[in-house]
Amino acid sequence: MSLVSASFDLPVTGDYAGDWALVDVETSGLIARRDRVLAVAVITIGPDGEQTGEFSTLLDPGCDPGPVEVHGLTVERLRGAPTFDQVAGRIGAMLQDRVLVAHNAQFDYDFLAYEFARARMWLPVSQRLCTLALNRQVDPPTDDMKLGTLAAHYGVPQQRAHDALDDARVLAGVLRASLREAARLDLPLPLVSCPPRAESQFTPKPPKTPCAYRNPGRMAPGGPLLQGMKIAITGETAHARAELVGRAVAAGLNMMTSVSRHTSVLVTNEPASQSAKARRAAAEGVPVIDEHAFLRLLADVQNGTVHEATVAASLTAPPTAVQATVPESAVASVPEVSALTPSSPGTAVPVPRQPGEADGILGVPLMGRRVLVLGGAHADAAAARSRVVELGGSAAVNLSTSVTDVVVLVDGDKDRRMSRITALGLAVHDADWLMFPISTNLDTAASRPKEPHVLPRGGVIDLPMTAGQPAPEWYITATWAPQGDCEIDVVAFILDEDEQVLFDEDFIFYGAPENPAGTVRLLTGGPAEQTIALHLASLPPATQKVVVAAAIDGPATFGAVGPIQIGAAPGTSGSPLTRATLDAATTERTLLLAEIYRRGPIWRLRAIGQGYDHALDSLARGYGVDVAN
């Protein structure tokens, strides 16, 4: 019997009404390109709120079912169940022309996409809605954003967690309550477009073994090859390309698929070639040798320097509590790109408050408050947000249930959200309020069990450790105000101790949203939210840092976009441990958001907020990646 009431009681206008297909899958693991779906449930609901269909089934995956202690699906229970290709047609018919809704929707979407690809069918979904991303916008006062936690908060009964059908029914109740809150706050829904994806994109890729040696730089004229040198090949070769690559890797060389200023040598039999690699090598002054010389040098590759190993955890006692510090420098380390000149020089930042400081303490009168700044010139608005952080508060970029105060600067009263702010009865102030704000206790703040630690620009925080190890997976989520005339792309660079990518696949972006090992992934929660997921425990020892950045696709600048908020949470549904609101200046098109880096056995996160006028391709070349390739 369905727990979804006949009257779903949804708003019936605009984006808050639609044809929804609520989906939940139980899987044999967490990696969609490798693991399989064990159970699936779909509930369809029309714009009038009426449930129109319900389907659920166990599935025979043809493999080990994985963590039985989580989903309870043993081999015996799955025996005799249909295979996915036998039910794909029915599932596809329920998804057709509807918005796919799921909690952590990219997870369910990716698993379904792979299963449909294996069945030689297209996944008929053009849009998806993630209730996790929607609730990150709503920001309810909960310990975390897990489905069960949200169900308890919204009063939705849950009978069997990790049962596909029951989870789908619970999801229906959470969707209803979340849409009501979104409508109350007048929030745009974080709908994600899902264009058709070619089957080849779902072909599993074997992990690439990182080169064990540091890049010694460019090959000297007449000199030998050294282990760790970055080698690229272009044009026709007498020997099979796979043979050349295999021999070079076996000798300890690092074979790249693009050319950058970090490339040691380009191998080509056509030095006058106009290939992208040859043009880039000429522009960067990279040495060029032919195939014959390369094979001769391969016979005597000289020893290189191995990557620095991570200091053993036993040498440094792990912190017993979250630690935040002033920046080690006013501006975090940035790539050495000669073509780039920061337009916002680093400045001193205030010391971030420590967790546990008493409310109302002198110097932090805004502790527990979340302040939304509207209007004003970019510099004035950025200064107001910095002042909020200096006073112990948190600067918001969007309206949510956690916003306690609104500061209205010049023309801020013309913001479309003002009518909703007035209806919600939020405290509204002018700029003078930030000079001497009145400190009062807030029931809304007190009802929040976990307030994220607020970092200023350049601030650093140690990620907590358990038994000498960091939490295995961290989610760095970037959020901004919805944009109508430009798109923002969040990217990540996985770097060694020389601030270089080990290979091209260590550049994570919309065209390659996952590195081969699956340890760093790009997740899209909506048009104004993207997340970099890091599995710190699985990163190779050579990885010393992961840099998260944002870039604008087109001529717009971050001055027009406004601030970007970053939050770091352990796990996909965890509450943010820390949060920072970053303002670029006026002309930047790329913005370094954060870096997660090793310091002995500890992983640290630094909020950067450094912008550059140049586009993403110039930023990427500074880290050793040619975007054109």
Backbone torsions as a table, in degrees:
resi	resn	phi	psi	omega
1	MET	NA	132.5	-177.9
2	SER	-72.9	141.3	175.7
3	LEU	-89.8	-4.3	179.4
4	VAL	-81.0	123.7	-177.3
5	SER	-69.5	157.3	179.2
6	ALA	-64.6	-31.1	176.4
7	SER	-101.9	98.7	-175.3
8	PHE	-74.6	-16.4	170.9
9	ASP	57.2	47.5	176.0
10	LEU	-93.4	153.0	167.7
11	PRO	-56.1	143.0	-171.1
12	VAL	-108.6	12.8	179.0
13	THR	-127.4	157.6	174.8
14	GLY	63.5	-150.3	-176.4
15	ASP	-72.4	-12.3	-176.0
16	TYR	-81.9	-4.4	173.5
17	ALA	-119.8	140.5	180.0
18	GLY	-175.1	175.8	172.0
19	ASP	-89.3	110.7	-174.9
20	TRP	-107.4	141.9	170.6
21	ALA	-121.4	102.7	-176.7
22	LEU	-85.2	127.3	-169.9
23	VAL	-127.7	141.2	168.0
24	ASP	-140.8	137.0	177.3
25	VAL	-124.3	144.8	168.6
26	GLU	-107.9	135.4	-169.2
27	THR	-129.3	163.8	-179.4
28	SER	-81.3	-6.3	-179.4
29	GLY	-174.2	-166.4	-173.7
30	LEU	-110.2	-5.0	-176.4
31	ILE	-105.5	111.6	-171.0
32	ALA	-64.2	-35.1	-177.1
33	ARG	-74.2	-10.7	-177.8
34	ARG	-116.9	-42.2	-171.9
35	ASP	-91.5	172.7	-171.5
36	ARG	-124.1	159.9	176.6
37	VAL	-84.4	129.3	-179.2
38	LEU	-101.4	-27.4	179.8
39	ALA	-154.3	147.3	-179.4
40	VAL	-142.6	142.8	175.3
41	ALA	-135.6	140.0	178.9
42	VAL	-133.5	129.3	173.0
43	ILE	-121.3	129.4	179.0
44	THR	-107.9	140.1	-178.4
45	ILE	-136.1	134.6	-178.0
46	GLY	-88.5	174.1	-179.1
47	PRO	-60.4	-23.9	179.8
48	ASP	-84.6	3.1	179.4
49	GLY	87.9	-2.0	-178.7
50	GLU	-82.6	135.5	173.2
51	GLN	-70.5	130.5	-176.5
52	THR	-112.1	-10.8	-179.5
53	GLY	-172.1	158.0	178.1
54	GLU	-154.3	132.8	-179.9
55	PHE	-148.7	138.2	174.4
56	SER	-150.2	151.3	178.9
57	THR	-161.1	150.0	165.7
58	LEU	-79.5	159.9	-178.4
59	LEU	-133.9	144.4	174.2
60	ASP	-90.0	109.6	-175.3
61	PRO	-82.7	-13.8	-177.5
62	GLY	73.8	21.6	-179.0
63	CYS	-154.1	177.8	176.3
64	ASP	-60.8	133.6	-176.8
65	PRO	-75.2	-3.7	175.0
66	GLY	80.2	-141.2	-170.9
67	PRO	-72.6	84.2	-178.8
68	VAL	-60.1	-31.9	-178.9
69	GLU	-64.4	-18.7	179.2
70	VAL	-89.7	-54.6	-173.4
71	HIS	-101.3	-13.1	177.4
72	GLY	71.9	13.7	-175.7
73	LEU	-99.1	96.6	180.0
74	THR	-84.3	168.5	176.4
75	VAL	-58.6	-38.8	-179.4
76	GLU	-64.4	-42.0	179.8
77	ARG	-66.2	-32.9	-176.4
78	LEU	-86.2	-14.0	-178.1
79	ARG	-64.0	128.9	-179.2
80	GLY	90.1	-7.8	177.2
81	ALA	-72.1	155.3	178.3
82	PRO	-67.8	158.8	170.4
83	THR	-84.0	163.8	-174.1
84	PHE	-61.9	-39.7	-176.9
85	ASP	-63.3	-21.8	179.3
86	GLN	-77.2	-21.1	-179.7
87	VAL	-116.1	-0.2	-176.0
88	ALA	-58.9	-38.2	-179.0
89	GLY	-63.2	-42.2	-179.7
90	ARG	-68.2	-42.7	178.5
91	ILE	-63.4	-43.6	179.8
92	GLY	-59.8	-39.7	179.5
93	ALA	-64.0	-34.4	179.4
94	MET	-75.0	-28.8	-179.8
95	LEU	-83.4	-25.3	-174.3
96	GLN	-56.0	130.6	175.7
97	ASP	62.2	22.6	176.0
98	ARG	-126.1	160.0	174.1
99	VAL	-85.4	122.3	177.2
100	LEU	-72.6	127.6	179.1
101	VAL	-119.1	131.3	176.8
102	ALA	-155.8	163.5	175.7
103	HIS	-92.8	117.5	-165.3
104	ASN	64.5	61.4	-166.7
105	ALA	-62.2	-31.0	-179.4
106	GLN	-63.3	-33.4	177.6
107	PHE	-60.4	-54.4	-178.3
108	ASP	-65.2	-40.4	-179.8
109	TYR	-62.0	-46.3	-178.6
110	ASP	-64.0	-41.8	179.3
111	PHE	-63.7	-42.3	178.0
112	LEU	-65.5	-38.9	-179.9
113	ALA	-61.3	-43.4	178.3
114	TYR	-65.7	-41.6	-179.7
115	GLU	-65.3	-40.8	176.6
116	PHE	-65.0	-37.8	178.9
117	ALA	-64.7	-40.6	178.0
118	ARG	-64.3	-29.8	178.5
119	ALA	-86.1	6.9	-179.8
120	ARG	59.9	42.2	178.5
121	MET	-134.2	159.0	174.4
122	TRP	-89.1	143.4	172.3
123	LEU	-79.0	112.7	-172.0
124	PRO	-82.0	61.7	-179.6
125	VAL	-126.7	125.0	178.2
126	SER	-106.2	-16.8	177.3
127	GLN	-145.9	149.3	174.7
128	ARG	-136.0	155.4	177.8
129	LEU	-129.6	126.2	-179.1
130	CYS	-100.9	119.0	179.1
131	THR	-70.9	-22.3	173.9
132	LEU	-68.1	-47.7	177.9
133	ALA	-64.7	-38.5	179.1
134	LEU	-61.6	-40.7	-179.3
135	ASN	-77.3	-22.4	170.7
136	ARG	-65.3	-33.0	175.5
137	GLN	-72.5	-44.8	179.6
138	VAL	-65.7	-40.8	177.0
139	ASP	61.6	60.7	178.1
140	PRO	-70.9	158.2	-178.0
141	PRO	-79.9	72.1	-178.3
142	THR	-120.1	160.4	178.4
143	ASP	-63.4	-36.9	-179.4
144	ASP	-154.4	-173.8	-177.4
145	MET	-113.3	24.6	177.2
146	LYS	-66.9	153.8	-177.3
147	LEU	-58.9	-44.1	-179.3
148	GLY	-65.1	-37.4	178.8
149	THR	-65.9	-44.6	178.4
150	LEU	-65.9	-37.6	178.1
151	ALA	-60.6	-43.9	178.8
152	ALA	-64.2	-40.4	-179.6
153	HIS	-64.2	-41.1	-176.8
154	TYR	-89.4	0.0	178.2
155	GLY	75.7	31.6	179.7
156	VAL	-97.9	123.6	-178.8
157	PRO	-68.9	139.9	176.5
158	GLN	-127.7	128.8	-176.0
159	GLN	-103.4	-45.5	-175.2
160	ARG	-137.8	97.5	176.7
161	ALA	-63.9	146.2	-179.1
162	HIS	66.1	18.7	166.5
163	ASP	-101.0	123.5	-169.9
164	ALA	-56.7	-46.8	-176.6
165	LEU	-68.7	-43.7	179.8
166	ASP	-66.0	-38.9	177.7
167	ASP	-63.6	-37.0	178.2
168	ALA	-66.5	-38.9	178.3
169	ARG	-67.9	-40.4	175.4
170	VAL	-63.1	-41.4	178.6
171	LEU	-57.5	-36.6	178.7
172	ALA	-61.0	-42.6	178.7
173	GLY	-68.8	-39.1	177.9
174	VAL	-65.8	-39.8	177.8
175	LEU	-60.9	-45.6	-179.5
176	ARG	-57.6	-49.8	-177.9
177	ALA	-66.7	-38.4	-178.9
178	SER	-66.9	-39.4	178.2
179	LEU	-66.7	-36.3	176.1
180	ARG	-61.0	-44.4	179.7
181	GLU	-67.0	-39.8	178.0
182	ALA	-62.3	-39.8	178.3
183	ALA	-67.5	-38.8	179.8
184	ARG	-63.1	-37.5	-179.5
185	LEU	-90.4	-4.3	-177.7
186	ASP	58.4	46.1	-179.2
187	LEU	-91.0	137.0	172.8
188	PRO	-69.3	139.1	-179.6
189	LEU	-72.0	138.0	-179.6
190	PRO	-80.5	66.6	179.1
191	LEU	-76.4	136.1	-179.1
192	VAL	-114.3	126.8	175.9
193	SER	-71.7	139.9	-178.5
194	CYS	-126.2	81.9	179.7
195	PRO	-66.4	156.3	178.3
196	PRO	-54.9	139.4	-177.8
197	ARG	-117.8	133.0	-177.3
198	ALA	-66.4	148.3	-177.7
199	GLU	-60.6	-32.9	-178.5
200	SER	-61.1	-26.4	179.1
201	GLN	-68.3	-16.0	-178.4
202	PHE	-103.7	10.8	176.4
203	THR	-76.9	123.9	-179.2
204	PRO	-57.9	139.3	178.9
205	LYS	-112.3	128.6	179.3
206	PRO	-67.4	140.9	178.3
207	PRO	-59.2	141.3	177.8
208	LYS	-93.7	129.4	-179.2
209	THR	-76.2	123.1	179.3
210	PRO	-63.9	147.7	175.5
211	CYS	-64.5	137.5	-174.8
212	ALA	-81.5	-5.5	-171.7
213	TYR	-118.2	149.4	176.6
214	ARG	-72.4	150.9	178.0
215	ASN	-73.1	116.8	-179.5
216	PRO	-80.9	-2.5	-179.2
217	GLY	105.1	-161.4	-175.6
218	ARG	-79.1	152.9	177.7
219	MET	-71.6	131.1	178.7
220	ALA	-74.1	147.7	178.2
221	PRO	-55.5	123.8	-179.4
222	GLY	75.2	1.7	-177.4
223	GLY	-88.5	176.8	-178.1
224	PRO	-86.1	170.7	167.9
225	LEU	-84.6	141.1	178.3
226	LEU	-115.9	142.8	177.0
227	GLN	-55.1	136.8	-178.7
228	GLY	97.3	-13.3	178.1
229	MET	-61.3	141.4	178.4
230	LYS	-90.3	119.8	-173.6
231	ILE	-117.8	134.8	173.6
232	ALA	-123.4	149.4	179.3
233	ILE	-124.6	139.1	175.8
234	THR	-139.6	151.4	176.7
235	GLY	83.5	-178.5	-179.7
236	GLU	-71.7	143.2	177.9
237	THR	-129.9	151.1	-179.9
238	ALA	-70.1	-38.1	177.2
239	HIS	-92.4	153.6	178.5
240	ALA	-58.7	138.3	-178.3
241	ARG	-58.2	-40.7	179.8
242	ALA	-61.0	-36.4	178.7
243	GLU	-66.5	-45.1	179.6
244	LEU	-61.1	-44.4	-179.7
245	VAL	-64.2	-45.1	-178.6
246	GLY	-60.8	-43.0	179.8
247	ARG	-67.4	-38.2	-179.1
248	ALA	-67.8	-43.3	178.8
249	VAL	-63.1	-41.6	179.4
250	ALA	-62.4	-28.8	179.5
251	ALA	-83.0	-4.8	178.3
252	GLY	97.0	13.8	177.4
253	LEU	-89.0	158.2	-178.1
254	ASN	-106.6	104.8	-176.1
255	MET	-85.7	124.8	-176.5
256	MET	-112.1	156.4	177.5
257	THR	-102.3	1.8	176.0
258	SER	-143.0	170.4	-179.1
259	VAL	-114.5	135.8	175.5
260	SER	-140.8	-176.0	179.2
261	ARG	-68.5	-13.1	177.8
262	HIS	-89.8	-5.5	-179.2
263	THR	-66.2	134.4	-178.0
264	SER	-82.0	-38.3	-179.6
265	VAL	-163.3	146.4	173.9
266	LEU	-107.0	131.1	178.0
267	VAL	-101.4	122.5	178.3
268	THR	-157.4	144.0	173.6
269	ASN	-91.4	-0.6	-179.2
270	GLU	-129.0	77.3	-175.4
271	PRO	-61.0	-22.6	179.2
272	ALA	-91.9	8.5	-179.1
273	SER	-59.4	148.6	177.1
274	GLN	-102.8	25.1	176.1
275	SER	-65.8	159.8	-179.1
276	ALA	-59.5	-39.6	180.0
277	LYS	-65.8	-43.0	-179.7
278	ALA	-65.4	-40.6	178.7
279	ARG	-64.8	-41.3	179.9
280	ARG	-66.8	-40.1	178.7
281	ALA	-61.3	-41.3	178.6
282	ALA	-65.1	-40.4	-178.6
283	ALA	-67.7	-33.9	-176.7
284	GLU	-95.6	-5.1	-179.0
285	GLY	73.4	28.4	179.9
286	VAL	-74.5	132.7	177.7
287	PRO	-59.2	149.5	-178.9
288	VAL	-127.8	131.8	173.9
289	ILE	-131.7	162.0	179.2
290	ASP	-92.6	174.7	-175.5
291	GLU	-61.7	-40.5	-178.5
292	HIS	-61.7	-45.8	179.7
293	ALA	-64.6	-37.9	179.7
294	PHE	-62.2	-45.0	-179.8
295	LEU	-64.8	-37.9	178.8
296	ARG	-64.1	-43.3	-179.0
297	LEU	-70.6	-28.3	179.0
298	LEU	-62.7	-23.7	-178.4
299	ALA	-72.1	-15.0	-176.9
300	ASP	-144.8	61.8	178.1
301	VAL	-76.0	129.4	-176.5
302	GLN	-81.5	155.4	-178.2
303	ASN	-63.5	143.1	177.8
304	GLY	-111.4	-171.4	-180.0
305	THR	-105.9	125.1	-178.1
306	VAL	-71.5	155.8	177.1
307	HIS	-62.4	150.4	178.0
308	GLU	-63.2	131.8	176.8
309	ALA	-82.3	150.5	177.6
310	THR	-67.5	136.2	178.4
311	VAL	-60.8	135.5	-178.5
312	ALA	-58.9	139.2	-177.4
313	ALA	-60.4	-27.2	-177.2
314	SER	-69.5	-17.7	-177.8
315	LEU	-77.0	-22.0	-178.9
316	THR	-131.2	124.5	-179.7
317	ALA	-66.9	133.1	179.5
318	PRO	-67.8	150.7	178.9
319	PRO	-66.6	146.2	179.2
320	THR	-89.4	-11.3	179.4
321	ALA	-149.0	163.9	177.4
322	VAL	-59.8	131.3	179.1
323	GLN	-118.5	132.1	174.6
324	ALA	-122.7	142.9	-175.6
325	THR	-132.4	166.6	169.2
326	VAL	-69.5	158.5	-179.2
327	PRO	-59.7	143.7	174.9
328	GLU	-66.2	-24.3	170.0
329	SER	-147.5	161.6	-176.2
330	ALA	-63.6	-30.9	178.3
331	VAL	-126.5	133.2	-179.4
332	ALA	-67.7	163.6	-179.5
333	SER	-63.4	141.0	-178.4
334	VAL	-130.7	159.8	-177.5
335	PRO	-63.6	146.0	178.4
336	GLU	-82.9	87.4	-179.7
337	VAL	-115.3	108.3	-174.2
338	SER	-62.6	-26.8	-177.6
339	ALA	-79.2	-9.0	-176.0
340	LEU	-106.0	134.7	175.4
341	THR	-128.5	118.0	180.0
342	PRO	-59.1	133.6	177.4
343	SER	-93.6	-3.9	177.9
344	SER	-127.1	91.6	-178.9
345	PRO	-63.1	153.1	-178.1
346	GLY	-69.5	147.3	176.8
347	THR	-132.1	163.6	178.3
348	ALA	-64.4	145.8	-179.7
349	VAL	-121.1	154.8	-179.9
350	PRO	-70.6	155.0	177.2
351	VAL	-70.0	124.0	180.0
352	PRO	-67.2	147.9	179.7
353	ARG	-69.9	152.0	178.9
354	GLN	-89.8	146.6	176.8
355	PRO	-58.4	142.6	175.7
356	GLY	94.1	-3.6	177.2
357	GLU	-64.7	142.0	-176.0
358	ALA	-69.1	143.9	178.0
359	ASP	-64.6	141.1	176.2
360	GLY	85.0	2.3	-179.6
361	ILE	-64.2	146.6	-178.6
362	LEU	-56.1	129.4	178.7
363	GLY	99.3	-16.8	179.0
364	VAL	-130.5	55.3	-177.4
365	PRO	-67.8	-14.7	-179.4
366	LEU	-101.1	14.7	178.3
367	MET	-58.5	133.3	-179.4
368	GLY	86.4	-5.3	179.7
369	ARG	-99.6	147.2	175.5
370	ARG	-121.9	119.1	-168.1
371	VAL	-115.3	127.8	176.1
372	LEU	-101.8	125.0	179.9
373	VAL	-102.0	127.1	-179.7
374	LEU	-117.6	142.5	173.7
375	GLY	74.8	-169.5	179.1
376	GLY	84.0	155.8	171.8
377	ALA	-63.2	157.3	-174.9
378	HIS	-55.3	-45.9	-177.8
379	ALA	-63.0	-39.1	-179.9
380	ASP	-68.8	-42.0	179.4
381	ALA	-65.6	-41.2	178.6
382	ALA	-63.4	-41.1	178.6
383	ALA	-64.7	-37.8	178.4
384	ALA	-64.5	-42.0	179.2
385	ARG	-66.7	-38.7	176.2
386	SER	-62.3	-38.1	179.1
387	ARG	-65.2	-38.4	177.1
388	VAL	-57.8	-46.8	-179.5
389	VAL	-66.0	-40.9	179.0
390	GLU	-59.1	-32.7	-179.2
391	LEU	-89.0	9.6	174.3
392	GLY	93.6	2.9	-179.1
393	GLY	-95.3	-174.1	178.5
394	SER	-123.6	132.2	-178.8
395	ALA	-91.7	123.0	-179.3
396	ALA	-89.2	154.8	174.5
397	VAL	-109.9	-17.3	178.4
398	ASN	-139.1	160.7	175.8
399	LEU	-73.4	136.1	177.6
400	SER	-154.8	176.2	179.9
401	THR	-68.8	-15.9	-179.6
402	SER	-86.5	-11.0	179.5
403	VAL	-68.8	127.9	-179.0
404	THR	-108.3	-26.6	-175.6
405	ASP	-142.0	152.8	177.2
406	VAL	-129.3	129.0	175.5
407	VAL	-106.2	123.0	-176.6
408	VAL	-104.8	115.8	175.9
409	LEU	-96.6	-165.4	-177.9
410	VAL	-57.2	128.0	178.8
411	ASP	67.5	6.1	178.2
412	GLY	-65.7	-25.1	179.3
413	ASP	-69.5	-10.6	178.4
414	LYS	-91.2	-3.5	179.5
415	ASP	-62.8	138.3	-176.4
416	ARG	-63.0	-19.2	-177.8
417	ARG	-82.2	-9.8	-175.0
418	MET	-61.6	-39.4	179.6
419	SER	-62.8	-39.6	178.8
420	ARG	-69.9	-37.7	177.8
421	ILE	-61.9	-42.8	178.1
422	THR	-63.6	-42.7	-179.7
423	ALA	-64.6	-32.6	-179.8
424	LEU	-79.6	-11.2	178.1
425	GLY	73.4	27.5	179.1
426	LEU	-73.0	151.2	178.0
427	ALA	-70.8	126.0	-178.4
428	VAL	-115.0	133.2	-175.8
429	HIS	-132.4	162.7	170.9
430	ASP	-96.7	-178.7	-174.3
431	ALA	-62.9	-30.6	-177.4
432	ASP	-63.0	-25.1	-179.6
433	TRP	-59.0	-32.0	-178.4
434	LEU	-71.9	-15.1	176.7
435	MET	-75.5	-44.8	-179.8
436	PHE	-139.3	70.1	-178.3
437	PRO	-68.3	145.0	177.5
438	ILE	-83.4	128.1	-178.7
439	SER	-91.5	122.6	176.1
440	THR	-136.9	153.5	175.6
441	ASN	-76.0	139.4	-176.5
442	LEU	-117.0	126.0	177.8
443	ASP	-62.8	-37.0	-179.0
444	THR	-64.0	-39.7	179.5
445	ALA	-70.4	-40.3	-177.5
446	ALA	-65.4	-26.1	-177.6
447	SER	-79.2	-6.4	179.9
448	ARG	-93.1	115.0	-173.6
449	PRO	-69.5	-28.2	-176.6
450	LYS	-132.6	105.9	174.9
451	GLU	-89.2	125.8	178.1
452	PRO	-61.6	145.8	174.7
453	HIS	-71.0	132.9	-177.1
454	VAL	-94.3	123.4	177.4
455	LEU	-104.1	138.7	170.6
456	PRO	-82.8	174.1	174.7
457	ARG	-60.7	125.9	-177.3
458	GLY	89.4	-7.3	-178.5
459	GLY	-70.8	152.5	-175.9
460	VAL	-126.2	143.2	175.9
461	ILE	-139.0	139.2	174.5
462	ASP	-79.7	132.8	175.1
463	LEU	-76.4	133.4	-175.2
464	PRO	-59.2	151.9	179.4
465	MET	-124.6	148.7	176.3
466	THR	-127.7	125.7	-178.4
467	ALA	54.0	38.2	176.3
468	GLY	80.2	5.9	-178.6
469	GLN	-127.3	145.6	174.9
470	PRO	-73.2	160.1	171.8
471	ALA	-52.4	136.7	-170.7
472	PRO	-62.3	-35.0	-175.3
473	GLU	-132.8	134.7	178.9
474	TRP	-125.0	144.2	-179.5
475	TYR	-116.8	117.4	178.4
476	ILE	-102.8	107.0	-173.7
477	THR	-106.1	129.0	176.5
478	ALA	-106.7	133.8	-177.9
479	THR	-134.2	145.3	178.7
480	TRP	-147.1	171.8	176.9
481	ALA	-69.6	137.0	-180.0
482	PRO	-53.3	137.4	-177.7
483	GLN	-112.2	142.8	179.3
484	GLY	-102.5	-17.3	-172.6
485	ASP	-124.2	9.5	176.6
486	CYS	-157.6	161.4	177.3
487	GLU	-116.5	142.9	179.4
488	ILE	-112.8	132.2	179.3
489	ASP	-114.1	128.0	173.9
490	VAL	-93.8	135.8	-177.1
491	VAL	-133.6	167.7	177.5
492	ALA	-142.5	146.0	175.6
493	PHE	-121.9	126.1	178.3
494	ILE	-97.0	116.7	-166.1
495	LEU	-120.0	153.8	173.5
496	ASP	-95.4	-169.2	-176.4
497	GLU	-69.5	-13.2	177.5
498	ASP	-97.3	14.9	179.6
499	GLU	61.1	35.5	179.3
500	GLN	-124.8	150.1	169.7
501	VAL	-71.6	144.5	178.3
502	LEU	-72.3	-35.4	172.5
503	PHE	-154.6	168.3	-170.7
504	ASP	-58.9	-31.2	-178.3
505	GLU	-69.4	-4.8	175.4
506	ASP	-86.2	11.4	169.6
507	PHE	-104.3	113.4	-175.6
508	ILE	-103.4	122.8	-179.8
509	PHE	-152.9	-177.8	-173.4
510	TYR	-59.2	-30.2	-180.0
511	GLY	-80.9	-20.9	177.1
512	ALA	-140.6	78.9	-169.5
513	PRO	-78.0	8.9	-178.2
514	GLU	-155.6	134.8	174.8
515	ASN	-76.4	162.7	-172.7
516	PRO	-55.8	-35.1	-178.7
517	ALA	-80.7	-9.6	-179.7
518	GLY	73.8	16.7	-177.3
519	THR	-85.1	-20.1	176.5
520	VAL	-132.9	125.7	-175.8
521	ARG	-135.3	149.7	173.4
522	LEU	-101.7	125.7	180.0
523	LEU	-118.4	137.2	-179.3
524	THR	-110.3	115.8	-179.9
525	GLY	-97.5	-10.5	-178.8
526	GLY	165.8	175.3	-178.2
527	PRO	-67.5	-12.2	179.0
528	ALA	-125.3	26.0	178.6
529	GLU	-155.1	129.1	172.9
530	GLN	-140.6	149.9	-173.9
531	THR	-129.1	138.8	168.5
532	ILE	-103.1	117.5	178.7
533	ALA	-96.2	126.9	-177.1
534	LEU	-119.5	125.4	172.8
535	HIS	-99.4	86.6	-171.6
536	LEU	-60.2	-37.4	-176.0
537	ALA	-64.9	-20.6	-176.2
538	SER	-103.7	-2.2	178.4
539	LEU	-68.9	140.4	-179.6
540	PRO	-67.2	155.4	-179.8
541	PRO	-56.3	-27.8	-179.5
542	ALA	-68.3	-20.3	179.0
543	THR	-76.7	117.3	179.7
544	GLN	-105.3	-18.4	-172.7
545	LYS	-160.5	147.0	169.2
546	VAL	-124.4	121.0	179.7
547	VAL	-101.3	128.8	177.8
548	VAL	-107.4	128.9	-176.8
549	ALA	-135.5	167.8	175.8
550	ALA	-130.1	146.4	-180.0
551	ALA	-138.7	146.1	178.8
552	ILE	-96.9	130.2	177.3
553	ASP	-89.6	103.4	-178.3
554	GLY	123.5	-172.5	-173.6
555	PRO	-82.1	-8.2	-178.1
556	ALA	-65.7	164.8	180.0
557	THR	-126.8	165.6	179.9
558	PHE	-70.2	-17.5	173.7
559	GLY	-61.4	-34.9	177.7
560	ALA	-81.3	-30.0	-178.6
561	VAL	-71.4	-38.6	-176.1
562	GLY	92.1	-163.1	-173.4
563	PRO	-72.1	155.1	172.2
564	ILE	-119.5	130.9	178.1
565	GLN	-98.5	135.1	172.9
566	ILE	-118.0	142.6	176.3
567	GLY	-134.7	141.4	179.4
568	ALA	-116.1	124.4	-177.3
569	ALA	-131.9	140.9	173.8
570	PRO	-78.9	109.6	-178.6
571	GLY	89.9	158.1	-173.2
572	THR	-65.4	-29.0	-175.6
573	SER	-111.8	12.4	-178.0
574	GLY	-78.1	157.6	172.7
575	SER	-75.0	147.0	-179.1
576	PRO	-60.7	131.8	171.6
577	LEU	-73.2	-38.8	-177.4
578	THR	-144.2	157.3	-176.0
579	ARG	-146.5	144.1	176.7
580	ALA	-143.0	145.2	176.3
581	THR	-114.5	119.9	-170.4
582	LEU	-113.6	129.4	175.2
583	ASP	-109.6	126.2	168.3
584	ALA	-80.5	-179.3	176.4
585	ALA	-83.4	-116.6	-174.0
586	THR	-122.7	-25.5	-168.7
587	THR	-114.8	0.8	-173.4
588	GLU	-72.3	145.4	175.5
589	ARG	-114.7	-14.4	172.5
590	THR	-129.0	148.6	-174.7
591	LEU	-143.9	120.4	173.1
592	LEU	-75.3	122.6	-176.0
593	LEU	-93.9	-50.8	-174.4
594	ALA	-158.5	159.0	170.2
595	GLU	-133.1	139.7	176.8
596	ILE	-113.6	117.5	-170.0
597	TYR	-138.8	157.9	-179.8
598	ARG	-83.0	141.1	166.8
599	ARG	-136.3	92.9	-171.0
600	GLY	64.8	-131.3	179.9
601	PRO	-82.5	-3.7	-173.2
602	ILE	-98.3	142.5	169.1
603	TRP	-100.0	135.2	179.2
604	ARG	-120.1	155.4	174.2
605	LEU	-120.9	131.6	176.5
606	ARG	-118.9	129.8	172.5
607	ALA	-82.8	121.2	-171.2
608	ILE	-97.6	-70.3	-179.3
609	GLY	72.3	37.4	179.2
610	GLN	-107.1	123.0	-176.7
611	GLY	-106.4	158.8	177.6
612	TYR	-135.0	147.2	-179.0
613	ASP	-74.0	-21.6	-174.2
614	HIS	-87.1	167.5	-174.4
615	ALA	-82.3	179.5	-175.0
616	LEU	-61.4	-34.5	-176.4
617	ASP	-61.6	-38.0	178.6
618	SER	-68.8	-40.3	177.7
619	LEU	-62.1	-44.6	-177.8
620	ALA	-64.1	-38.8	-179.9
621	ARG	-62.8	-30.1	177.0
622	GLY	-63.5	-25.3	178.4
623	TYR	-99.4	4.1	175.0
624	GLY	97.3	21.2	-179.2
625	VAL	-123.9	132.3	173.2
626	ASP	-99.0	108.6	-175.2
627	VAL	-60.8	-31.5	-178.2
628	ALA	-59.7	-20.7	-178.6
629	ASN	-105.7	NA	NA
